[in-house]
Amino acid sequence: MKMKVMGRIVASFLAITTVLLFSVFSIKAEDAHKKHETHHQGDHMAADDDKVRCAVDGMMMKPSAMIKVEQDGEAYYFCSNMQVEMFKANPNQFLQTISVGNLTFDLNVLTTDAYKMMMSHMGMGGMIKADEIKGKTHYISVYPTQEHAKVMLGDVKLAIQVTNTEGETKMALLKYSKMTHTYAGFIVMPKGEEHEVRIRVTSPAVKISL
């Protein structure tokens, strides 16, 4: 009888998916440069509908509607000339990649001021909610892909966790956008030039009686 109960308990706990802590990366200039050099063109091209993803804001559109830029032998796509200039000024700020199994999470970081300027330049300044950005220093967007195509994660919740070298940690919940298929949000970045960034994924809860 005890063996049956223990078996049920073990099976029940194995059935729970609570919080997954995805890979950690440190935003260092040398590490980011290596990531950028090894980041292939296919990582930011969607297999469905022949659409490509903007390397700055994550928006997906037909290649004919995007601005294509060749850099270091790779092709990148952008929604505007302003985004091209932002990318060229600091390519290591964009396209950070976290891979877990066959899932890939691409992450971009903008200062709040740069985000506001970009949105205004695209004629989308009216979409910015003052209460969401008040006091926040950075805008972070994450877009998941599976084998280079967009993937639907269902009812999971994503949060961003940023920690500086002194151990100060800030977290922010990311909201899903159906238009861009991205998770994005604003955060108060801890002070410092080097940070560790984690993506936390929380699944819906499962109720179990023991």
N, C-alpha and C positions, 0 to 999 in steps of 0.2 A: 504493500500500500504506500509506504514511504517513497519507494522508487518511482511509482506512478506520479505522486504529487510533485516530487523533485523534477521529474521529466516535464511535467506540465509547466512548472515555474520557469525552467530553462528555456523551453520553447516559446513561452509567452514573452520573456525578455528579449529573445532573439528577434521577435516579431516587431519590436518597437524601434522606430527610427526617430530619435529625438533631435539632437543638435550635432551636425557634422562640422568639424573644424577643417576647412580646406587649407591647402598649402600656404606656407608663409613665404613671403619674399621681402627682401630689404631693398628699399629704393636708394641704391647707391649709384653713383655715376658710372663706375666701372661695370657693375653688375647689369645695370639697365642697358649700357651700351652693348654688352654681349647678347642680351636678350633681343635687342633691336636688330643686331646683325644677323641673328639666326632665325628671325621671324619671317616666315615665308609668305609670299603673296597669297597663296591659297587660304591662309588662316583667316583672311578678312574678305573672302568672297563666298557668297552663299550659293549652294547648289540649286536651290529652288528659285524658279522664275528668272534665272540669270541676273539676279540683283547683286549689287556690291554694297559694302558697308562703309560709311564715312569713317575715316580714321580718327576723327576728333569727337563727333557727337554720337556716333553709332547708328545714325539713320541709314536705312536701306532704300536704295533707289536703283533705277536702270542706269547702267554705265554711261549711256548717252546724255543723262541729265546731271552727271557728276563731272568734276574736274580731276583729270588723271595726272599724277605726278610720278615720275621715275626718280628713285633715289637709291643709291647703293645697289643697283641692279634689281630693285623690287618696285612693284607698282602699288601706289596708294591712291585712294579716291576721297574727294572732299566735296562738301556742299557749296562752298564759296571760296573766293580768293583769300578772304581774311583767314579762313581756317588753314589754307595752304601756308600762309605766312606764319601762323601760330605753330604749325607743325615743323616748318623749317627752322624756326628759332630755337626749338627745343624738342626734337623728335623723341628723346628718351622719356619725356613726360607722358607720352601716349603709348598705347599698345602694349602695356605690361600684360603678361599672360600667366594665368594659373591653370594648370592642367591636373585633372583628377580622373583617372581612367580614360574613357573616351569622351569625357566632357571637358570643354575648355571655357574658361572665364577670362574675357578680355576686359581690361580696366583702364579707364582714362581719368585723369585728374586735372581740373581747372581751378584757378582761383575764382572766387565768387564774382569779382570785378570782371575777369576775362569772360566768364559765362554770360554776364549781363550784356557786355559789349558784343559778344557773338550773337546773342539772341536778338538784340536791337538791330544789328547789321542785317540779320536775316528777316527782319520785319515781324519778329515773334516776341517782341518785348512785352506785349500785353499779356502773354501767357505766364509771366513771372509773378509769383505770389509773394508780396512783401513780407508776410509773416513767416514764410518758409525760409527766406534767406537772411532775415534779420539776425545780426550777430554772428552769422556763419562765415567761415573763411574760405572754404573750398566746396566745389561741386564734384561729385564722384559718380561716374556711370559704369555699370557692369553689364556686359551682354554675354549670355551663355550660348555656346554653339556645340553641336555634336557632329563630328566629321565634316566640319566647315559649313554646316547648315544650321539654321535657327532651331532651337529646341524649346518646347513648352515644359515648364517645370511644375505645372499644376498649382496647388494651393500652398506651396512652400513660401517661407518668408526669408528674405535675404537682409543681412545687416553688414555694415562695414565696421571694422575695428582697426584703429590706428594707434600705434604705440611708439613713442620716441625713445632715444637711447637712455633717458633717465627713468624709464618705466611708466611715464604718464600715459594713460590710455583714454581715448575717446571713442564712442560708438554712435552710430546713427542707423536708423532703419531705412532701407531702400524701397522705393515704390516702383511697381511694375508699370511700364508704359506699353499699351497695346499697339500704339502707332509705330514705335521704334523697336519693340521687343527688347527693351533694356530695363534694367533696374537702376534707379538713380536717386540721389539725395544729397543734402547739404550737411556739412559737418564743421565743427570747430577743430581745426587741426592742432595737435599739440605742438609747442614750439620746438624748433630744431630743424636741421637740414637733412637728417636721416631718420626714416621711419620704417617700421614693420607694419605691413598691411595684411589683414586677414579678412576673408569673406566667411561669415557665419550663415549657415543654411539650417533653418528650423522647419521640420515637417509638422503636419497636423498631428495632434495627440491621439493616442489609442488608449481607450479605457480597458483595464484588465482587472478582473476580480481574482484575488488569490486566497 
